[in-house]
């Protein structure tokens, strides 16, 4: 990135990016770009194969946070701005609560500890719909056009360490509630994301 002091240098003649004083800012901006975007085959970038940087968060404990919204939602909704019907914590996704009403929503959030640098593929299947975000990037969008109970997937290159995630869920309009969250590291075996790699803030729940 180029960095300019537009107050003192409105003509942007002096690029500050290479000065030691701005090294941490440059690093922060580069990391943030990798955490919020997804590679686009139609618009390739030289950093598309870079690892998404991990974060450093103190005072985490094992488990995840969950919240439900017991009202009929027209799509997979971001629930942060809606009053929750219930909140809690669980060891893993399967231990969290799913909404009781058809069309209701749920949000599962926390941090995934990635054991090693590399390629990871995530899988989600649901009776209604779901959406997975890592950092701010949408890795899986199983909402519009999603066929219930089929497997949606998304691949991402991750640096070893902690990565925040949010898994949004919408219950289907009929039938039993169902949500499954799996991953595969490199050429390894696909399996449910284990409780051993899931963490949440100590104050959660």
C-alpha positions as CSV (number, residue, x, y, z in Angstrom):
1,X,0.0,0.0,0.0
2,X,1.0,3.6,-0.6
3,X,0.6,5.8,2.5
4,X,0.4,9.6,2.4
5,X,-0.2,12.4,4.9
6,X,-2.9,14.2,2.9
7,X,-3.0,17.0,5.5
8,X,0.7,17.9,5.2
9,X,1.1,16.6,1.7
10,X,-2.2,17.2,-0.2
11,X,-0.5,16.6,-3.6
12,X,0.6,13.1,-2.4
13,X,4.2,13.6,-3.4
14,X,5.9,11.7,-0.6
15,X,5.0,8.0,-0.1
16,X,5.5,7.1,3.5
17,X,5.0,3.4,3.0
18,X,8.7,2.5,3.1
19,X,9.5,4.4,6.3
20,X,10.2,2.3,9.4
21,X,7.6,4.3,11.4
22,X,4.9,3.0,9.2
23,X,5.9,-0.6,9.0
24,X,3.4,-1.8,11.5
25,X,0.6,0.1,9.8
26,X,1.6,-1.5,6.5
27,X,1.6,-4.9,8.0
28,X,-1.8,-4.4,9.6
29,X,-3.4,-3.2,6.3
30,X,-2.0,-6.1,4.4
31,X,-3.2,-8.6,6.9
32,X,-6.7,-7.0,7.0
33,X,-7.1,-7.2,3.2
34,X,-6.4,-10.9,3.3
35,X,-8.9,-11.3,6.2
36,X,-11.8,-9.6,4.5
37,X,-11.6,-10.6,0.8
38,X,-11.9,-13.9,-1.2
39,X,-10.0,-14.6,-4.4
40,X,-12.0,-13.9,-7.5
41,X,-11.0,-15.9,-10.6
42,X,-12.4,-13.1,-12.7
43,X,-10.1,-10.6,-11.1
44,X,-6.9,-12.4,-10.0
45,X,-4.5,-10.6,-7.6
46,X,-0.8,-11.5,-6.9
47,X,-1.7,-12.1,-3.2
48,X,-4.5,-14.6,-3.9
49,X,-2.3,-17.5,-2.7
50,X,-1.1,-15.8,0.5
51,X,-2.1,-17.3,3.8
52,X,-4.9,-15.5,5.7
53,X,-3.1,-14.2,8.8
54,X,-4.2,-15.6,12.2
55,X,-5.1,-13.3,15.2
56,X,-3.7,-13.2,18.7
57,X,-6.5,-13.1,21.3
58,X,-5.8,-13.6,25.1
59,X,-8.0,-15.3,27.7
60,X,-9.8,-17.7,25.5
61,X,-11.5,-20.9,26.8
62,X,-12.6,-24.0,25.0
63,X,-16.0,-23.9,23.2
64,X,-18.2,-21.6,21.2
65,X,-21.0,-19.1,21.7
66,X,-24.4,-19.5,20.3
67,X,-27.6,-17.5,20.1
68,X,-31.0,-18.2,18.6
69,X,-33.8,-16.1,17.1
70,X,-37.2,-17.7,17.5
71,X,-38.9,-15.7,14.7
72,X,-39.5,-16.6,11.1
73,X,-36.7,-15.1,8.9
74,X,-37.0,-14.9,5.1
75,X,-33.3,-15.8,4.6
76,X,-30.1,-16.6,6.5
77,X,-29.8,-13.4,8.6
78,X,-27.0,-11.8,10.4
79,X,-28.4,-12.0,14.0
80,X,-26.1,-9.6,15.8
81,X,-28.6,-6.7,15.5
82,X,-31.6,-8.8,16.5
83,X,-32.6,-9.4,20.1
84,X,-31.7,-13.0,20.8
85,X,-34.3,-15.5,22.1
86,X,-31.7,-17.4,23.9
87,X,-27.9,-17.4,24.3
88,X,-25.4,-19.8,25.6
89,X,-22.1,-21.7,25.1
90,X,-21.3,-25.2,24.0
91,X,-18.2,-27.4,23.4
92,X,-18.9,-27.5,19.6
93,X,-21.5,-26.7,17.0
94,X,-23.5,-29.9,17.5
95,X,-23.9,-29.0,21.2
96,X,-25.4,-25.6,20.5
97,X,-29.1,-24.9,20.3
98,X,-31.0,-24.8,17.0
99,X,-34.2,-22.7,16.7
100,X,-37.5,-24.4,17.7
101,X,-39.6,-22.5,15.1
102,X,-39.4,-23.2,11.4
103,X,-37.7,-20.3,9.6
104,X,-35.9,-19.3,12.9
105,X,-32.2,-18.5,13.0
106,X,-29.1,-19.3,15.0
107,X,-25.5,-17.9,15.1
108,X,-22.5,-19.9,16.3
109,X,-19.3,-18.0,16.8
110,X,-15.8,-18.3,18.2
111,X,-12.3,-19.0,17.1
112,X,-10.9,-22.0,15.2
113,X,-7.3,-22.9,16.0
114,X,-5.6,-24.0,12.8
115,X,-2.8,-26.5,13.6
116,X,-0.5,-25.7,10.6
117,X,-0.2,-23.3,7.6
118,X,-2.0,-24.7,4.6
119,X,-5.1,-25.2,2.6
120,X,-8.4,-25.9,4.4
121,X,-11.8,-26.8,3.0
122,X,-14.9,-26.2,5.1
123,X,-18.2,-28.0,4.6
124,X,-21.7,-27.0,5.8
125,X,-25.0,-28.8,5.3
126,X,-28.4,-27.6,6.7
127,X,-32.1,-28.3,6.4
128,X,-32.7,-24.7,5.6
129,X,-29.6,-22.6,4.9
130,X,-26.3,-21.4,6.3
131,X,-23.5,-18.9,5.8
132,X,-19.9,-19.2,7.1
133,X,-17.6,-16.3,7.7
134,X,-13.9,-16.5,8.6
135,X,-12.7,-13.1,9.8
136,X,-15.0,-11.0,7.5
137,X,-14.7,-13.1,4.4
138,X,-17.7,-15.2,3.3
139,X,-16.2,-18.7,2.8
140,X,-19.6,-20.6,2.3
141,X,-22.9,-19.0,1.2
142,X,-25.6,-21.7,1.4
143,X,-28.5,-19.3,1.2
144,X,-30.1,-18.2,-2.0
145,X,-30.4,-21.2,-4.4
146,X,-29.1,-23.7,-1.8
147,X,-30.7,-27.1,-1.9
148,X,-31.5,-28.2,1.6
149,X,-29.4,-30.9,3.2
150,X,-26.8,-30.9,0.4
151,X,-23.2,-30.1,1.1
152,X,-21.8,-26.6,0.4
153,X,-18.1,-26.0,0.6
154,X,-15.4,-23.4,0.5
155,X,-11.6,-23.5,0.5
156,X,-9.2,-21.1,2.1
157,X,-5.5,-20.8,2.8
158,X,-4.9,-20.2,6.5
159,X,-1.9,-19.4,8.7
160,X,-1.5,-21.5,11.8
161,X,-3.2,-20.0,14.8
162,X,-6.6,-18.6,15.7
163,X,-9.2,-17.5,13.2
164,X,-12.5,-15.9,14.2
165,X,-15.6,-17.5,12.6
166,X,-19.3,-17.0,12.5
167,X,-21.7,-19.7,11.3
168,X,-25.2,-18.4,10.6
169,X,-28.1,-20.8,10.2
170,X,-31.7,-20.7,9.1
171,X,-34.1,-23.5,9.9
172,X,-36.1,-24.9,7.0
173,X,-39.8,-24.3,6.5
174,X,-40.6,-27.9,7.5
175,X,-39.0,-30.9,8.9
176,X,-36.4,-31.4,11.6
177,X,-33.7,-28.9,12.3
178,X,-30.3,-30.0,11.0
179,X,-26.8,-28.4,10.8
180,X,-23.4,-30.0,10.2
181,X,-20.0,-28.3,10.1
182,X,-17.0,-30.1,8.8
183,X,-13.5,-29.4,7.6
184,X,-10.6,-31.0,5.7
185,X,-6.9,-30.0,6.1
186,X,-4.9,-30.4,2.9
187,X,-5.3,-34.0,1.7
188,X,-6.5,-35.2,5.1
189,X,-9.8,-36.8,6.1
190,X,-13.0,-34.8,6.1
191,X,-14.5,-34.7,9.6
192,X,-16.7,-32.7,11.9
193,X,-14.8,-29.7,13.3
194,X,-13.7,-31.0,16.7
195,X,-14.2,-29.4,20.0
196,X,-10.4,-29.4,20.5
197,X,-9.9,-26.6,18.0
198,X,-12.8,-24.3,19.0
199,X,-12.4,-21.4,21.5
200,X,-14.5,-18.5,22.8
201,X,-13.9,-15.4,24.9
202,X,-13.8,-16.2,28.6
203,X,-16.7,-13.9,29.4
204,X,-19.0,-15.6,26.8
205,X,-22.4,-17.0,27.8
